Amino acid sequence: MTTKATHRPTTRMQAILKTLLTLSATLLPLIITIPPATAAPDALIRDAIAARQPRLRIPAGVYRLEKTVEIRNADNLEIDATGVTFIMTSTRQPILRIQESGNLKIHGLTLDYDPLPFTQGTITRADSAGIEFRIHDGYPALDNDYQRAPTHFFTAEGRRHPGSWDFNRLPLTIISPREGRLRLQSNQPAPLAPGDQLVMDRRLVDGTSAVYIRHCTGPVIIEDTTLHASPGLAFVGRYSEDTVTFRRVHIRPGPPPPGATRPRLLSSNADGINFVQCRRGPVVENCDFSGMGDDSINLHGFLIPVIRPLTPTRFLAAYKYGPGDIISTIRAGDALRLYNQGDFSLAGNATITAITPLETDEGVTMGDIAALFPTYPKGNYTLYQVDTDAPLDVKPGQWFDTPANNCDGYVIRDSYFHDHRGRGLRLMASDGLVENNRFERLTKSAISIGPELGHWREAGWVNNLRITGNTIRDIGTDHSLAAPGSYVPGAIGIFARTERTTPPYPSENHNIVIENNRIENTTVAAIHAYAAREIIVRDNTLVNTNRVLRAGHTDPLTRLLTTGPVSLHDVPGTVIGNNRIQNNHTVLP
């Protein structure tokens, strides 16, 4: 009879097994689970749209993406992405693209990039000619893509450097993949020192953004979503018909990458929300945006050049890009505002009866387009025939916009915009409400109101806007807001940027109410306005303003005058009342 051996665990083995089980239970929650290939989000979303499902639950986990997740033609769909992280593995692709959809809701999603679309390091040597720096462990190595990359300077503690002049595009010498040298510009006033930090972003070479929302026909809602990085803009809205709502959306620097010990200094390389040429502006509620390389929110429409008149009710116009984007939003019945060349004063109004893309070039060259758009030196363009219901005195060199497409009708409330470059809100749209927000530690204005006509070619003149109940602190955290040539020298600024560089300006921004706000600790005026009429400034508390640009200051380049905490330059029809002013620098230095 054969006896089988029985292997029983020894006391020592039992102890080892018990220890392993205990460790497993402790470490299991820390292990990132990658969902199976059968749960690829693209396929799940396509199937849900095809089946007209009302709701889709994407399995929780981290999805490393090699291509953009597409949501197209979704209607009456809720996507629950609770516990889902999308990490795009190419800095030249968007993470998510939403197109031609409506009644769509997405919530619970986290978005990031690996590799990161920027690198960062610590300054190791500094003098008047330049700086040397070393890249932080875990962050991307230097290569030729960083030649003249936008460079942001930070203190050793991670705040925007108070002496920096905006961002800088500086000549780079690569000493090694982890070490570099930058030659400073003559206008760089920063007293940079070893231990200070820098970020070099890739917005100019990668040419993309994280999330695109385009041509949507119905409402879109994005809730409880966090974005940690973007090669360009974070959320891009273009050519949509209805409201896009952002609720409890966070933009903030993500966790350090593998191998890193220093925290990230940047979130998106450019704006947080950038909406252009949409028939409705966004709703932004209970959001928190920080760490961006540019404005929190930017809203505007297209400014389109007139090439020449054809008849009293027909003219030739041109615009960069292909024809689909213009004709999808501008339509018969839209109002047209015609502007004079140079100062962009109003030259006439009419109603569009037709806008037709042309297949011929009509003698217009890419060089002509590049001359009209200084920020767009190359690319494609389209000519259009524009018909109106009434005669217009159209001349070559004039411009027009269509207010119905300027992202009007927006609401921004109960949100926090802080610790980033640029402005909090850059508003070129009308019929807006900005209430009960916080703005803190921004390099430029908390809220700028008015069109960027002369350089960026962004429309339009703003009317019917109410700004109330906001708290604004520590505005002008670097040199740029109070520097010579600053054309919005206020924590809240109403302005126009035309092809003129000094007053007078047309007073086309109007019907703007600024009330019940608290503004404190600013390098410039609390409220500065020109190129406007019929504004109300009342019941605001203004504390410790004009720390650099004091009363009586006239900018040597723009000729704009600062008169005190509330500074108005040729603004007829203004009502000012019951503003409480405390501890302000209201005399000349």
KAQUIGI-V371853 format. One record per backbone hydrogen bond with DSSP energy under -0.5 kcal/mol. NH is the residue of the N-H (numbers start at 0). CO is the residue of the C=O. E is the energy in kcal/mol with one decimal. If there is no record, write none. Layout:
# KAQUIGI-V371853
nh=NH co=CO e=E
nh=NH co=CO e=E
This chain:
# KAQUIGI-V371853
nh=3 co=1 e=-0.5
nh=6 co=4 e=-0.6
nh=7 co=5 e=-0.8
nh=13 co=9 e=-2.6
nh=14 co=10 e=-1.9
nh=15 co=11 e=-2.2
nh=16 co=12 e=-2.8
nh=17 co=13 e=-2.4
nh=18 co=14 e=-2.2
nh=19 co=15 e=-2.5
nh=20 co=16 e=-2.6
nh=21 co=17 e=-2.3
nh=22 co=18 e=-2.6
nh=23 co=19 e=-2.6
nh=24 co=20 e=-2.3
nh=25 co=21 e=-1.7
nh=26 co=22 e=-3.0
nh=27 co=23 e=-2.4
nh=29 co=26 e=-1.6
nh=30 co=26 e=-0.7
nh=30 co=27 e=-1.2
nh=33 co=31 e=-0.6
nh=34 co=32 e=-0.6
nh=38 co=35 e=-2.3
nh=39 co=36 e=-1.6
nh=43 co=39 e=-2.1
nh=44 co=40 e=-2.7
nh=45 co=41 e=-2.6
nh=46 co=42 e=-2.6
nh=47 co=43 e=-2.2
nh=48 co=44 e=-2.4
nh=49 co=45 e=-2.6
nh=50 co=46 e=-2.3
nh=51 co=48 e=-1.0
nh=52 co=47 e=-2.5
nh=55 co=77 e=-2.8
nh=57 co=55 e=-0.6
nh=57 co=79 e=-2.1
nh=60 co=82 e=-1.9
nh=61 co=32 e=-1.1
nh=62 co=60 e=-0.5
nh=62 co=84 e=-3.2
nh=63 co=61 e=-0.6
nh=64 co=62 e=-0.7
nh=64 co=86 e=-3.1
nh=68 co=94 e=-2.5
nh=69 co=67 e=-0.5
nh=70 co=96 e=-2.9
nh=71 co=69 e=-0.5
nh=72 co=98 e=-1.7
nh=75 co=101 e=-1.4
nh=76 co=102 e=-1.4
nh=77 co=53 e=-1.7
nh=78 co=104 e=-3.4
nh=79 co=55 e=-3.2
nh=79 co=77 e=-0.6
nh=80 co=78 e=-0.8
nh=80 co=106 e=-3.3
nh=82 co=107 e=-0.7
nh=83 co=80 e=-2.3
nh=83 co=107 e=-0.8
nh=84 co=60 e=-2.4
nh=85 co=109 e=-2.8
nh=86 co=62 e=-2.8
nh=86 co=84 e=-0.6
nh=87 co=85 e=-0.6
nh=87 co=111 e=-2.4
nh=88 co=64 e=-2.5
nh=92 co=89 e=-1.2
nh=94 co=209 e=-2.1
nh=95 co=209 e=-2.1
nh=96 co=68 e=-2.4
nh=97 co=211 e=-3.5
nh=98 co=70 e=-3.0
nh=98 co=96 e=-0.5
nh=99 co=213 e=-1.6
nh=101 co=73 e=-2.3
nh=102 co=218 e=-1.0
nh=103 co=218 e=-1.9
nh=104 co=76 e=-2.2
nh=105 co=220 e=-2.7
nh=106 co=78 e=-2.0
nh=107 co=222 e=-1.4
nh=109 co=83 e=-1.9
nh=110 co=225 e=-2.5
nh=111 co=85 e=-2.1
nh=113 co=87 e=-2.3
nh=118 co=199 e=-2.1
nh=120 co=197 e=-2.1
nh=121 co=133 e=-2.4
nh=122 co=195 e=-3.3
nh=123 co=131 e=-2.6
nh=124 co=131 e=-1.6
nh=126 co=129 e=-2.4
nh=130 co=181 e=-2.3
nh=131 co=124 e=-2.6
nh=132 co=179 e=-2.3
nh=133 co=121 e=-2.4
nh=134 co=177 e=-2.8
nh=135 co=119 e=-2.3
nh=138 co=135 e=-1.8
nh=139 co=117 e=-0.6
nh=141 co=176 e=-2.8
nh=145 co=142 e=-2.0
nh=146 co=143 e=-1.7
nh=147 co=169 e=-1.0
nh=148 co=145 e=-1.8
nh=150 co=167 e=-3.0
nh=151 co=198 e=-2.9
nh=153 co=196 e=-3.2
nh=154 co=158 e=-3.0
nh=157 co=154 e=-1.5
nh=160 co=152 e=-2.5
nh=163 co=160 e=-1.4
nh=165 co=163 e=-0.9
nh=167 co=150 e=-2.0
nh=169 co=148 e=-0.6
nh=169 co=167 e=-0.7
nh=172 co=180 e=-2.8
nh=173 co=171 e=-0.5
nh=174 co=172 e=-0.8
nh=174 co=178 e=-1.4
nh=175 co=178 e=-2.1
nh=178 co=175 e=-1.3
nh=179 co=132 e=-2.0
nh=180 co=172 e=-2.3
nh=181 co=130 e=-2.4
nh=182 co=170 e=-1.7
nh=183 co=128 e=-1.5
nh=183 co=181 e=-0.6
nh=187 co=184 e=-1.6
nh=188 co=186 e=-1.0
nh=191 co=189 e=-2.1
nh=194 co=122 e=-2.5
nh=195 co=192 e=-2.4
nh=196 co=153 e=-2.4
nh=197 co=120 e=-2.1
nh=198 co=151 e=-2.3
nh=199 co=118 e=-2.6
nh=200 co=149 e=-2.4
nh=200 co=198 e=-0.5
nh=201 co=116 e=-1.9
nh=204 co=201 e=-1.0
nh=205 co=201 e=-2.5
nh=206 co=202 e=-1.1
nh=209 co=232 e=-2.1
nh=210 co=233 e=-2.0
nh=211 co=95 e=-2.2
nh=212 co=235 e=-3.0
nh=213 co=97 e=-2.8
nh=214 co=237 e=-1.9
nh=216 co=100 e=-1.1
nh=217 co=100 e=-1.4
nh=219 co=242 e=-1.9
nh=220 co=103 e=-2.8
nh=221 co=244 e=-3.1
nh=222 co=105 e=-2.8
nh=223 co=246 e=-1.8
nh=225 co=108 e=-2.4
nh=226 co=249 e=-2.8
nh=227 co=110 e=-2.7
nh=229 co=266 e=-0.9
nh=231 co=232 e=-0.5
nh=233 co=270 e=-2.6
nh=234 co=271 e=-2.6
nh=235 co=210 e=-3.0
nh=236 co=234 e=-0.5
nh=236 co=273 e=-2.6
nh=237 co=212 e=-2.4
nh=238 co=275 e=-1.1
nh=238 co=276 e=-0.6
nh=240 co=215 e=-3.3
nh=241 co=215 e=-0.6
nh=244 co=219 e=-3.0
nh=244 co=242 e=-0.5
nh=245 co=282 e=-3.3
nh=246 co=221 e=-2.5
nh=246 co=244 e=-0.6
nh=247 co=284 e=-2.2
nh=249 co=224 e=-2.8
nh=250 co=287 e=-2.4
nh=251 co=226 e=-1.9
nh=253 co=227 e=-0.7
nh=259 co=256 e=-2.3
nh=263 co=253 e=-0.6
nh=266 co=267 e=-0.5
nh=266 co=290 e=-2.6
nh=268 co=229 e=-1.9
nh=269 co=231 e=-2.4
nh=271 co=294 e=-2.1
nh=272 co=295 e=-2.6
nh=273 co=234 e=-2.6
nh=274 co=297 e=-2.5
nh=275 co=236 e=-2.5
nh=276 co=299 e=-1.5
nh=278 co=239 e=-2.8
nh=280 co=407 e=-2.7
nh=282 co=243 e=-2.2
nh=283 co=410 e=-3.0
nh=284 co=245 e=-2.9
nh=285 co=412 e=-1.4
nh=287 co=248 e=-2.2
nh=288 co=415 e=-2.6
nh=289 co=250 e=-2.5
nh=290 co=417 e=-0.6
nh=290 co=418 e=-1.9
nh=292 co=267 e=-1.7
nh=292 co=269 e=-0.6
nh=293 co=269 e=-0.8
nh=295 co=422 e=-1.8
nh=295 co=423 e=-0.5
nh=296 co=423 e=-1.9
nh=297 co=272 e=-2.3
nh=298 co=425 e=-2.3
nh=299 co=274 e=-1.9
nh=300 co=458 e=-3.4
nh=302 co=456 e=-0.9
nh=303 co=301 e=-0.5
nh=303 co=399 e=-2.9
nh=304 co=317 e=-0.8
nh=305 co=397 e=-3.1
nh=306 co=315 e=-3.2
nh=307 co=315 e=-1.3
nh=309 co=310 e=-0.6
nh=309 co=313 e=-2.9
nh=310 co=313 e=-2.3
nh=313 co=310 e=-1.5
nh=314 co=385 e=-2.0
nh=315 co=307 e=-3.1
nh=316 co=383 e=-2.7
nh=317 co=304 e=-1.5
nh=318 co=381 e=-2.3
nh=320 co=379 e=-2.6
nh=325 co=321 e=-0.5
nh=326 co=322 e=-1.9
nh=327 co=323 e=-1.1
nh=328 co=324 e=-0.6
nh=328 co=325 e=-1.3
nh=329 co=325 e=-2.6
nh=332 co=351 e=-3.4
nh=333 co=330 e=-2.0
nh=335 co=349 e=-3.0
nh=336 co=400 e=-2.5
nh=337 co=335 e=-0.5
nh=337 co=347 e=-2.8
nh=338 co=398 e=-3.6
nh=339 co=344 e=-2.8
nh=342 co=340 e=-1.3
nh=343 co=339 e=-1.0
nh=346 co=337 e=-3.7
nh=347 co=337 e=-1.1
nh=349 co=335 e=-1.7
nh=351 co=333 e=-3.0
nh=352 co=386 e=-2.7
nh=353 co=386 e=-1.3
nh=355 co=384 e=-2.5
nh=357 co=382 e=-2.8
nh=363 co=360 e=-2.6
nh=368 co=364 e=-1.7
nh=369 co=365 e=-2.7
nh=370 co=366 e=-1.8
nh=371 co=367 e=-1.2
nh=372 co=368 e=-1.9
nh=373 co=371 e=-0.6
nh=375 co=372 e=-2.2
nh=381 co=318 e=-2.8
nh=382 co=357 e=-0.6
nh=383 co=316 e=-3.0
nh=384 co=355 e=-2.9
nh=385 co=314 e=-2.7
nh=385 co=383 e=-0.6
nh=386 co=353 e=-3.0
nh=386 co=384 e=-0.5
nh=387 co=312 e=-2.2
nh=388 co=350 e=-2.1
nh=391 co=311 e=-2.1
nh=393 co=391 e=-1.8
nh=396 co=305 e=-1.6
nh=397 co=394 e=-1.8
nh=398 co=338 e=-1.6
nh=399 co=303 e=-2.3
nh=400 co=336 e=-1.6
nh=404 co=401 e=-2.7
nh=405 co=402 e=-1.7
nh=406 co=277 e=-2.0
nh=408 co=429 e=-2.0
nh=409 co=429 e=-0.5
nh=410 co=281 e=-1.8
nh=411 co=432 e=-2.7
nh=412 co=283 e=-2.8
nh=413 co=434 e=-1.6
nh=415 co=286 e=-2.5
nh=416 co=437 e=-2.9
nh=417 co=288 e=-2.3
nh=418 co=439 e=-1.8
nh=419 co=440 e=-0.9
nh=420 co=291 e=-1.8
nh=423 co=444 e=-1.8
nh=424 co=445 e=-2.4
nh=425 co=296 e=-2.7
nh=426 co=424 e=-0.6
nh=426 co=447 e=-3.0
nh=427 co=298 e=-1.9
nh=427 co=425 e=-0.6
nh=430 co=462 e=-2.2
nh=431 co=463 e=-1.4
nh=432 co=409 e=-1.4
nh=433 co=465 e=-2.7
nh=434 co=411 e=-2.1
nh=435 co=467 e=-1.7
nh=437 co=414 e=-2.7
nh=438 co=470 e=-2.5
nh=439 co=416 e=-2.0
nh=440 co=472 e=-1.3
nh=441 co=473 e=-1.2
nh=442 co=419 e=-1.2
nh=443 co=421 e=-1.7
nh=445 co=490 e=-1.6
nh=446 co=490 e=-2.0
nh=447 co=424 e=-2.8
nh=448 co=492 e=-3.0
nh=449 co=426 e=-2.6
nh=451 co=457 e=-1.0
nh=452 co=450 e=-0.8
nh=452 co=496 e=-1.2
nh=453 co=496 e=-2.7
nh=456 co=451 e=-0.6
nh=457 co=451 e=-3.2
nh=458 co=300 e=-2.4
nh=463 co=509 e=-1.0
nh=463 co=510 e=-0.7
nh=464 co=510 e=-1.7
nh=465 co=431 e=-1.8
nh=466 co=512 e=-3.0
nh=467 co=433 e=-2.5
nh=467 co=465 e=-0.5
nh=468 co=514 e=-1.1
nh=470 co=436 e=-2.7
nh=471 co=517 e=-3.2
nh=472 co=438 e=-3.0
nh=473 co=519 e=-1.4
nh=474 co=520 e=-1.4
nh=475 co=441 e=-2.8
nh=476 co=441 e=-1.8
nh=478 co=163 e=-2.2
nh=479 co=163 e=-0.6
nh=480 co=442 e=-0.7
nh=482 co=479 e=-1.0
nh=485 co=482 e=-1.9
nh=489 co=487 e=-1.9
nh=490 co=524 e=-2.4
nh=491 co=525 e=-2.0
nh=492 co=446 e=-2.6
nh=493 co=527 e=-2.6
nh=494 co=448 e=-2.5
nh=496 co=450 e=-2.3
nh=497 co=495 e=-0.7
nh=497 co=499 e=-0.6
nh=498 co=341 e=-2.2
nh=502 co=557 e=-0.6
nh=507 co=505 e=-1.2
nh=508 co=530 e=-1.6
nh=509 co=461 e=-2.2
nh=510 co=532 e=-0.7
nh=510 co=533 e=-1.0
nh=511 co=533 e=-1.0
nh=512 co=464 e=-2.7
nh=513 co=535 e=-3.1
nh=514 co=466 e=-2.4
nh=514 co=512 e=-0.5
nh=515 co=537 e=-1.3
nh=517 co=469 e=-2.6
nh=518 co=516 e=-0.5
nh=518 co=540 e=-3.0
nh=519 co=471 e=-2.7
nh=520 co=542 e=-2.1
nh=521 co=543 e=-1.3
nh=522 co=474 e=-1.8
nh=524 co=488 e=-1.1
nh=525 co=564 e=-0.9
nh=526 co=564 e=-2.4
nh=527 co=491 e=-2.5
nh=528 co=566 e=-2.4
nh=529 co=493 e=-1.5
nh=532 co=508 e=-2.0
nh=533 co=571 e=-2.6
nh=535 co=511 e=-2.6
nh=536 co=574 e=-3.1
nh=537 co=513 e=-1.9
nh=538 co=576 e=-1.9
nh=540 co=516 e=-2.7
nh=541 co=539 e=-0.5
nh=541 co=579 e=-3.4
nh=542 co=518 e=-2.9
nh=542 co=540 e=-0.5
nh=543 co=581 e=-2.4
nh=545 co=523 e=-2.5
nh=546 co=521 e=-2.2
nh=547 co=522 e=-2.0
nh=548 co=522 e=-2.4
nh=549 co=547 e=-1.1
nh=550 co=584 e=-0.7
nh=551 co=561 e=-2.5
nh=552 co=549 e=-1.9
nh=552 co=561 e=-0.7
nh=554 co=559 e=-2.5
nh=558 co=554 e=-1.8
nh=561 co=552 e=-3.0
nh=562 co=560 e=-0.6
nh=566 co=526 e=-2.9
nh=566 co=564 e=-0.6
nh=567 co=565 e=-0.5
nh=568 co=528 e=-2.7
nh=569 co=567 e=-0.6
nh=571 co=531 e=-0.5
nh=571 co=569 e=-0.5
nh=573 co=570 e=-0.6
nh=574 co=534 e=-2.5
nh=576 co=536 e=-2.1
nh=579 co=539 e=-2.7
nh=580 co=578 e=-0.6
nh=581 co=541 e=-2.7
nh=584 co=544 e=-1.7
nh=585 co=583 e=-1.5
